[in-house]
Amino acid sequence: MSKIRAAVIGVGYLGRFHAQKYAQIESCELVAVVDGRQDVRDAVSAEVKTRAVADYRELLGHVDAVSVVTPTPAHFAIADAFLVAGAHVLVEKPITETPEQARALIARAKAQGRILQVGHLERFNAAILAAEPHLSRPRFMECQRLAPYKERGTDVNVVLDLMIHDIDLVHTLVGGKAAAVTAVGVPVLTPIVDIANARLAFDSGAVANITASRVSRERMRKLRIFQQSGYLSLDLGAGNGEFFRLRGDVDIASLAMAPLALEQFVERIPLEADEGDALRLEFESFLAAVRGEAPVPVTGEEGRDALAVALRIVSEIEHGLPALAGGAPLRSRA
């Protein structure tokens, strides 16, 4: 089978990693990297030994697949142009600026018979992959995603920058949609929200409590899952975790009669997955879907749903802080 001709549109911090991974995959030919900044595109093209292009429109009709890694406001126009030209598209999260744009991209991909995948990278996290065999109808989830301040990414609020990762994860784990959303958030170092907390109540009865901060002294990516069969504690940063469940030989009635040491009635199962490169796994899954060998792991519909909930959270925060920054919106910088 001939190699898939791919290109990366936008090769800043994250796009550079996209280009590196495509260049390493044997079934793929990275034909170009695209960026409006000459110094950026020239540096990355030299690193991965491919062509540097200033305008993505030069590649329309000349590639089989693209990664769109531009700022979010440009996602829709670029992804739509490549879908129309017959290319398959992997678009970084959030899929678009609005759910309406997302629906239009989904419709375009279906009409063209092309793959539309969304870059929710945490789906490929080793801790998530290791936990999958033990997941059984989660009832309560607690997510903490904390990061030190960096200028990169602060053109959008922390909900669309960081929290959207966990919004997608809890939707995937529960397998339903959020029926109710409550949220609070505040700006700290930027004019827009830097710390946020949201509570999602699902139609199944499950609840998720999500905290995201980009002004933390420490970096943390933790996910705790409570279900009838036990408790999972996942460290997404380290890519591992633990599963605690009642031992099969325990008499539940005896637990109320006398105190027991935890290890006497709880079994601890370490969660370890094979060492893997999540970003490479994401691209390999995209290329497998392009070849028709596997389903799309993160569909446009799932990207749209994560975006819609993220915007509901932003709306809840705005409602609680209507006078912030002189009434300026919290979705982007004033």
C-alpha positions as CSV (number, residue, x, y, z in Angstrom):
1,M,0.0,0.0,0.0
2,S,1.3,3.5,-0.9
3,K,2.2,5.9,1.9
4,I,-0.3,8.4,3.1
5,R,0.7,11.9,2.1
6,A,0.3,14.1,5.2
7,A,0.9,17.7,6.1
8,V,0.8,19.7,9.4
9,I,-0.9,23.1,9.3
10,G,0.5,25.3,12.1
11,V,3.9,24.2,13.5
12,G,4.2,26.2,16.7
13,Y,4.8,24.4,20.0
14,L,2.3,21.5,19.5
15,G,2.4,21.4,15.7
16,R,6.1,20.8,15.8
17,F,5.4,17.5,17.7
18,H,2.8,16.6,15.1
19,A,5.4,17.0,12.4
20,Q,8.0,14.9,14.3
21,K,5.6,12.0,14.8
22,Y,4.4,11.9,11.2
23,A,8.0,12.0,10.0
24,Q,8.7,8.9,12.2
25,I,5.8,6.7,10.9
26,E,6.8,4.5,8.0
27,S,3.3,4.3,6.5
28,C,3.2,8.1,6.2
29,E,5.0,10.6,4.0
30,L,5.2,14.1,5.6
31,V,5.1,16.2,2.4
32,A,5.0,19.7,4.0
33,V,4.7,21.8,7.1
34,V,2.7,25.0,6.9
35,D,3.0,28.2,9.0
36,G,2.7,31.9,8.3
37,R,5.9,32.6,10.3
38,Q,8.9,32.0,8.1
39,D,11.3,31.4,10.9
40,V,9.0,28.8,12.5
41,R,8.2,26.9,9.3
42,D,11.8,26.9,8.1
43,A,13.1,25.6,11.5
44,V,10.6,22.7,11.7
45,S,10.9,21.8,8.0
46,A,14.7,21.6,8.4
47,E,14.3,19.4,11.5
48,V,11.9,16.9,9.9
49,K,13.4,17.2,6.4
50,T,10.3,18.3,4.5
51,R,9.0,21.2,2.5
52,A,8.0,24.5,4.2
53,V,4.9,26.3,2.9
54,A,3.5,29.7,3.9
55,D,-0.1,29.2,2.7
56,Y,-2.1,26.0,3.3
57,R,-4.1,26.6,0.1
58,E,-1.0,25.5,-1.9
59,L,-1.6,22.0,-0.6
60,L,-5.3,21.6,-1.3
61,G,-5.7,18.6,-3.5
62,H,-2.1,17.5,-3.0
63,V,-2.3,15.6,0.3
64,D,-4.3,12.7,1.7
65,A,-4.4,13.8,5.3
66,V,-3.6,16.9,7.5
67,S,-3.3,17.9,11.1
68,V,-4.8,21.3,11.8
69,V,-2.8,22.7,14.7
70,T,-3.5,26.4,14.3
71,P,-5.2,28.7,16.9
72,T,-8.8,27.7,17.3
73,P,-10.4,30.5,15.3
74,A,-8.7,29.2,12.2
75,H,-9.8,25.5,12.7
76,F,-13.1,25.7,10.8
77,A,-12.0,27.4,7.6
78,I,-8.8,25.3,7.2
79,A,-10.4,21.9,8.1
80,D,-13.4,22.6,5.9
81,A,-11.1,23.5,2.9
82,F,-9.2,20.3,3.2
83,L,-12.3,18.2,3.6
84,V,-13.7,19.8,0.4
85,A,-10.5,19.0,-1.4
86,G,-10.8,15.3,-0.4
87,A,-8.3,15.1,2.5
88,H,-8.9,13.4,5.9
89,V,-8.5,15.8,8.8
90,L,-7.2,15.5,12.4
91,V,-8.1,18.8,14.1
92,E,-6.7,19.8,17.5
93,K,-9.0,20.4,20.4
94,P,-11.3,22.3,20.7
95,I,-12.7,21.2,17.4
96,T,-13.9,24.7,16.5
97,E,-15.0,27.9,18.1
98,T,-18.7,27.0,18.1
99,P,-20.9,23.9,18.1
100,E,-22.5,25.2,14.9
101,Q,-19.1,25.2,13.1
102,A,-18.5,21.7,14.5
103,R,-21.8,20.4,13.1
104,A,-20.9,21.9,9.7
105,L,-17.5,20.1,9.7
106,I,-19.1,16.8,10.7
107,A,-21.7,17.2,7.9
108,R,-18.9,18.1,5.4
109,A,-16.8,15.1,6.4
110,K,-19.8,12.8,5.9
111,A,-20.7,14.3,2.6
112,Q,-17.1,13.9,1.3
113,G,-16.7,10.4,2.8
114,R,-13.6,11.7,4.8
115,I,-12.3,11.0,8.3
116,L,-12.7,13.8,10.8
117,Q,-10.8,13.1,14.1
118,V,-10.4,15.5,17.1
119,G,-7.1,15.7,19.0
120,H,-8.3,14.8,22.5
121,L,-4.9,13.3,23.4
122,E,-5.7,12.0,26.9
123,R,-7.8,9.2,25.3
124,F,-4.4,7.6,24.6
125,N,-2.9,8.2,28.0
126,A,-1.3,5.0,29.4
127,A,-3.2,5.4,32.7
128,I,-6.5,5.5,30.9
129,L,-5.6,2.5,28.7
130,A,-4.6,0.5,31.8
131,A,-7.8,1.4,33.6
132,E,-10.2,0.4,30.8
133,P,-10.5,-3.3,31.7
134,H,-11.6,-2.3,35.3
135,L,-14.1,0.4,34.4
136,S,-17.8,-0.4,35.2
137,R,-20.4,2.3,35.3
138,P,-18.5,5.1,37.1
139,R,-20.7,6.9,39.6
140,F,-18.5,9.8,40.8
141,M,-15.3,11.2,39.2
142,E,-12.9,13.8,40.5
143,C,-10.5,15.5,38.0
144,Q,-7.6,17.8,38.9
145,R,-5.6,19.4,36.2
146,L,-3.1,22.0,37.5
147,A,-0.3,23.6,35.7
148,P,2.2,26.5,36.2
149,Y,1.5,29.7,34.3
150,K,2.8,29.9,30.7
151,E,2.0,32.6,28.2
152,R,1.3,29.9,25.5
153,G,-2.4,29.1,25.5
154,T,-3.6,32.1,27.4
155,D,-5.4,33.5,24.4
156,V,-8.4,31.4,25.6
157,N,-9.7,30.7,29.1
158,V,-8.6,27.7,31.2
159,V,-11.8,25.8,30.4
160,L,-11.0,25.7,26.7
161,D,-7.3,25.5,27.3
162,L,-7.1,22.7,29.9
163,M,-10.4,21.6,31.4
164,I,-11.7,20.4,28.0
165,H,-9.4,17.4,28.2
166,D,-11.2,16.2,31.3
167,I,-14.6,17.1,29.9
168,D,-14.0,14.7,27.1
169,L,-12.6,12.0,29.4
170,V,-15.6,12.0,31.8
171,H,-18.0,11.9,28.8
172,T,-16.1,8.9,27.4
173,L,-16.0,7.1,30.8
174,V,-19.7,7.6,31.6
175,G,-20.9,7.0,28.1
176,G,-23.7,9.7,28.4
177,K,-24.3,13.4,28.3
178,A,-24.2,16.0,31.0
179,A,-27.8,16.9,32.0
180,A,-26.8,19.7,34.4
181,V,-23.8,22.0,34.7
182,T,-22.7,24.3,37.5
183,A,-19.4,26.2,37.5
184,V,-17.3,28.9,39.1
185,G,-14.1,30.5,38.0
186,V,-11.9,33.6,38.3
187,P,-9.1,35.4,36.5
188,V,-5.8,35.6,38.3
189,L,-2.9,36.5,35.9
190,T,-4.8,37.2,32.7
191,P,-8.0,39.1,31.9
192,I,-9.8,35.8,31.4
193,V,-10.5,32.8,33.7
194,D,-7.4,31.1,34.9
195,I,-8.9,28.8,37.6
196,A,-12.3,27.0,37.2
197,N,-14.3,24.3,38.9
198,A,-17.3,22.6,37.3
199,R,-19.8,20.0,38.4
200,L,-21.4,17.8,35.7
201,A,-24.4,15.7,36.5
202,F,-25.2,13.1,33.9
203,D,-28.5,11.7,32.8
204,S,-27.3,8.3,34.1
205,G,-26.9,9.7,37.7
206,A,-23.2,9.9,37.5
207,V,-21.4,13.1,38.7
208,A,-18.1,14.6,37.8
209,N,-16.2,17.3,39.7
210,I,-13.5,19.0,37.5
211,T,-10.9,21.5,38.6
212,A,-8.5,23.2,36.2
213,S,-5.8,25.8,37.0
214,R,-3.0,27.3,35.0
215,V,-1.6,29.3,37.9
216,S,-0.5,26.5,40.1
217,R,3.0,26.1,41.7
218,E,2.9,22.4,40.8
219,R,1.8,20.3,37.9
220,M,-0.9,17.7,38.5
221,R,-3.1,15.6,36.3
222,K,-5.2,13.3,38.5
223,L,-8.4,11.4,38.0
224,R,-10.3,9.5,40.6
225,I,-13.2,7.2,39.7
226,F,-15.6,5.7,42.1
227,Q,-17.9,2.8,41.0
228,Q,-19.7,0.0,42.7
229,S,-16.9,-2.5,41.9
230,G,-14.2,-0.3,43.5
231,Y,-12.1,2.9,43.3
232,L,-9.6,3.8,40.6
233,S,-6.9,6.4,41.3
234,L,-5.1,7.5,38.1
235,D,-2.1,9.7,37.7
236,L,-2.3,10.9,34.1
237,G,1.0,12.7,34.4
238,A,2.9,9.5,35.3
239,G,0.7,7.3,33.2
240,N,-0.2,4.8,35.9
241,G,-2.6,4.2,38.8
242,E,-4.2,1.8,41.2
243,F,-7.5,0.0,41.5
244,F,-8.9,-0.8,44.9
245,R,-11.7,-3.4,45.2
246,L,-13.3,-5.5,47.9
247,R,-11.7,-8.9,48.2
248,G,-13.8,-11.7,47.0
249,D,-13.6,-13.7,50.2
250,V,-14.8,-10.9,52.5
251,D,-18.0,-11.2,54.5
252,I,-19.5,-7.7,54.2
253,A,-21.5,-8.2,57.4
254,S,-18.3,-8.8,59.3
255,L,-17.0,-5.3,58.4
256,A,-19.6,-3.7,60.7
257,M,-18.8,-6.0,63.6
258,A,-15.1,-5.2,64.1
259,P,-12.5,-2.8,62.7
260,L,-10.2,-4.4,60.1
261,A,-7.0,-3.2,58.5
262,L,-7.6,-2.0,55.0
263,E,-5.6,-4.8,53.4
264,Q,-7.7,-7.4,55.0
265,F,-10.8,-6.5,53.0
266,V,-9.5,-4.4,50.0
267,E,-7.4,-5.8,47.1
268,R,-5.0,-3.3,45.5
269,I,-4.3,-3.8,41.8
270,P,-1.5,-1.7,40.3
271,L,-2.4,-0.3,36.9
272,E,0.4,-0.2,34.4
273,A,0.2,0.0,30.6
274,D,2.9,-0.8,28.1
275,E,5.2,2.2,27.7
276,G,3.8,4.1,24.8
277,D,3.9,7.5,23.1
278,A,0.4,8.9,23.4
279,L,0.9,11.4,20.6
280,R,2.2,8.7,18.3
281,L,-0.6,6.4,19.2
282,E,-3.0,9.2,18.3
283,F,-1.5,9.6,14.8
284,E,-1.3,5.9,14.2
285,S,-5.0,5.6,15.1
286,F,-5.8,8.4,12.7
287,L,-3.8,6.9,9.9
288,A,-5.4,3.5,10.6
289,A,-8.9,5.1,10.3
290,V,-7.8,6.7,7.0
291,R,-6.8,3.3,5.7
292,G,-10.1,1.9,6.8
293,E,-8.4,-0.5,9.2
294,A,-10.0,0.9,12.4
295,P,-12.8,3.1,13.6
296,V,-12.2,6.8,14.4
297,P,-11.2,6.9,18.1
298,V,-12.3,10.5,18.7
299,T,-15.1,11.5,16.4
300,G,-16.2,14.9,15.3
301,E,-19.4,14.4,17.3
302,E,-17.4,13.7,20.4
303,G,-15.3,16.8,19.9
304,R,-18.5,18.8,19.3
305,D,-20.1,17.5,22.6
306,A,-16.9,18.3,24.6
307,L,-16.9,21.8,23.1
308,A,-20.6,22.3,23.9
309,V,-20.2,21.4,27.5
310,A,-17.1,23.6,27.8
311,L,-19.1,26.6,26.5
312,R,-21.9,25.8,29.0
313,I,-19.3,26.0,31.7
314,V,-18.0,29.3,30.4
315,S,-21.5,30.6,30.3
316,E,-22.1,29.6,33.9
317,I,-18.9,31.4,35.0
318,E,-19.8,34.5,33.0
319,H,-23.2,34.5,34.7
320,G,-21.5,34.5,38.1
321,L,-19.1,37.3,37.1
322,P,-21.1,39.6,34.8
323,A,-19.1,42.8,35.7
324,L,-15.6,41.2,35.3
325,A,-13.2,43.3,33.2
326,G,-15.9,46.0,32.6
327,G,-18.3,43.5,31.2
328,A,-15.8,42.0,28.7
329,P,-16.5,38.4,27.7
330,L,-14.4,35.6,29.4
331,R,-14.1,33.4,26.3
332,S,-11.0,35.3,25.0
333,R,-8.8,38.2,25.8
334,A,-10.5,41.6,26.0
